[in-house]
Amino acid sequence: TKSIQIYTPLFLGFIVSLVYPLMRGYFKLKELTGIVFTGFKGNCTVLIILAFAFGFGVAIKELGFAPYLVSVSQGLLSANLLPALAFLISAIVTFATGSLVTGLVILAPIAIPLASSVDANLSMTIAALLGGAMFGDSSSPISTIVVLPSTGANVDVMDLAQAQMPYKLLFSGATLV
């Protein structure tokens, strides 16, 4: 029943996104296949990255990596330090991958049990994960958050990323304190 709950709205949304433009006359029925394939082709990279990210998250869970990391770091990690560490690692991973979702899928299954085991503030650790992921994603020159606006404004991607970096670093530094 869980798959029905997920797939039914997705399928209905897909159908509506095809039928509505057809009824409004935005394109003809014979153009539909080409439009659908063009849309899928444009999103293939994102779908592949997400599939690998979720697969990596499942692998981490199945291998028991989070409990292992918890047992190894229990004497080494302070409850007060964990949110800052979660912020920094999340920022680095999402900056490197250019994907907020990928970073969170990889790190959340590790950081949340770790926060519970060292009695860290769980809500602060989750907020730090999200904040670090937002910082890393919006700072990464390979992220869609940077690529799409720079392309739309006809600005070099690296120029946009570098122009925004001082402000992001200032507020991220304040967040860590």
C-alpha positions, 0 to 999 in steps of 0.5 A, a space after each residue: 500500500 505504501 507504493 500505491 500512496 507514492 505512485 498514484 499521485 506521481 502517475 496522476 501528475 504525469 497524466 495531467 501534465 500531458 493531457 492539460 497542454 493537449 487540451 489547451 492546444 500547446 502541442 499536438 498528439 503526434 508530438 507527445 512522444 517526442 516531448 516526453 522523451 525530451 523531458 526524460 532525457 533532460 532529467 536522466 542525469 538527475 534521476 541517475 544521481 538520485 538513484 545512486 544516492 538512495 542506493 548508497 543510503 540503503 547500502 550504508 544502512 544494510 552494512 550497519 555503517 551508522 552503528 559502527 561509526 557510533 561505536 568508534 566515535 563514542 569516546 571521541 566526539 562531544 555532544 556540543 561539537 556534533 552539530 558544528 561537525 555535521 554542518 561542516 561535513 554536510 557542506 563539504 559533501 553537498 558542495 562536492 556533489 552539487 546536490 542537496 538531496 544526495 548529501 542528506 541521503 548520505 549523511 542523515 542515516 549516519 548523523 542522526 543515530 550518532 547524535 542520539 548516541 552522544 546525547 547531542 541536541 537532535 533538532 540542532 544536529 538536523 538543522 545543522 545538516 540542513 543548513 550545511 547542505 543548503 550552504 554547500 548546494 548553493 555554493 557549488 558551481 555544479 549545482 543547479 541552484 548556481 548553474 540555472 540562474 547564471 545561465 539565465 542571466 548570461 553570467 559565467 557560472 564561476 563568476 556567480 559562485 565567487 561573487 556570492 561566496 563572501 556572503 555565504 561564508 560570513 553567514 555560515 561562519 556565524 552559524 557555526 558560532 
